[in-house]
């Protein structure tokens, strides 16, 4: 599908969504907008697992665009292009 970005889910996100990936129409979107679109498409909320709506990424969250951590780029404003792969890792839990 032209214009799509593959969004892949790992660990707890994969379990919560009961899927490993989604193809999302997102050419030219910022990561935050892409993730909002992916959440709608998934039909289940997941952004609360990785984002603090007031402050951005939760500590321990890792988002990679084509293997590069968005924290080393423009954060949630990092733009994606058709054919990109976005990997989502929620913070590790434990105790």
N, C-alpha and C positions, 0 to 999 in steps of 0.2 A: 504494500500500500504506500503510495507516494506521500511524502511529508510526515511519515511516522517516526517516532522515537521509541525505542524499546526501553521500558521501565522494568527493572528486575528487582524482586523482593527477596530478602534473605532473613533467616532466623525467625524471630517472633512475628515480623511482618508477613512472611510467607505463610506462617501458621494461621495468623489472624484472617488473612484474605483468602486462604485456601487456593492459592495460585502462586506460581513462581514468576510470572511476567505478564505485562500488558503491552500491546502496541498502541501508542497514543498519538493522535494527530497533534504535532507540536512544533513543527518547523518554525524557528525564529522566536520561540517563547523563552521567557526567563524560567529558570528551574522552578521557582515558586509557583508560577502559573501552570507549568507542566504538571506539577504534583497535584495541584487543585483539580485539574482536568482528569488526571489519573484516578484520583479519589472518587470523583463523580462516576467515571466509567467502571470502577471496581464495584460500585454499589454498596460499599462498606467504608466507614470512616477509618483512616489510618494516620492522618496528619498529626493528630494529638500524640501519637507515639514518637514523633521525631521533631516536632516544632513547638516552641513556646510562642504563641501568636504575637505576644508583645515584644519578644526579644530575639526571635530567630531560631536557629537550630538548638535543640537541647544538647547539653554536654554529652559527649559520647556518640552522638549521631554522626554517621559518615555517609556522605553522598558523593559518588564518583561519576564524572562524565567522561566516558571513554578512558576510564582508569585513572583520571586525575581528580584529586580531592577538590571540591568546590571552595573549601576554606582557603585554598591557595590561589584561587581565581577571584571571581567577583561575588562569591557566596551565593545566596539565593537569587541574585540578579544575573548569574552566569547564563548566557544564552545557549540554547541547543539547536541543532540542525537535523534535518531529516537524515536518518541512518545512524544517529548517535545512540549510544547505550548509556543509560543512567542506572547505576546500582545503588540501592537503598539499604542501609544497615541501621536498625534502631539501636539505641543505647543498650548495652548489656545489663541485665538485671541480676540480682543475686542477693545473698545474705544468709 
